[in-house]
Amino acid sequence: MSGISCRLKVKAVPGASRSEIVGRLGEALKVRVAAPPEGGKANREILELLAEKLGLPASDVSLVSGAASPAKVVELRGVTAEQAWARLLA
């Protein structure tokens, strides 16, 4: 499994009442997080939520771009794009 990875577009909505995966939004995954968009708190919470939902170690989920933007790209190691979508939308 070590060589498998994929990138996922994420539309982030920080400051929500609770953290959750909303679903598809075009080609992106819409994610709401309770953390505020300051000091990287929302980004950390998004990565933790994705790792938990995908059953991946936190070290296998990383932010590639969009640190200060609602439109982010996240790299997932250990899963294919198809596996990631299936688990996230289950």
C-alpha positions, 0 to 999 in steps of 0.5 A: 500500500505504501506507494498509493496516494491521491489528492482531494479538493476540499471546500472548507467552511470554518466556524460551523456549529459542528465538524462534519463531512457534508458531501460532494460539491462539484469535484470537491469535498465540502467539509464543515469544521467548528474550529475558527480559520485562524492560526491554522486551527481549521486546517488541522481540524480538517486534516484530523477529520479526514484521517479519522473518516478514512482510517488513516494515520494523521501523518498520511493526510497533509495539506498541499495548497490552500492554507489561507483559502476555503479551496484546499488540496489535501494529499492522502497516502495509502488510499486511491481516490476511489477508496477515499470518496467511497469511505468519505461519502459512506 
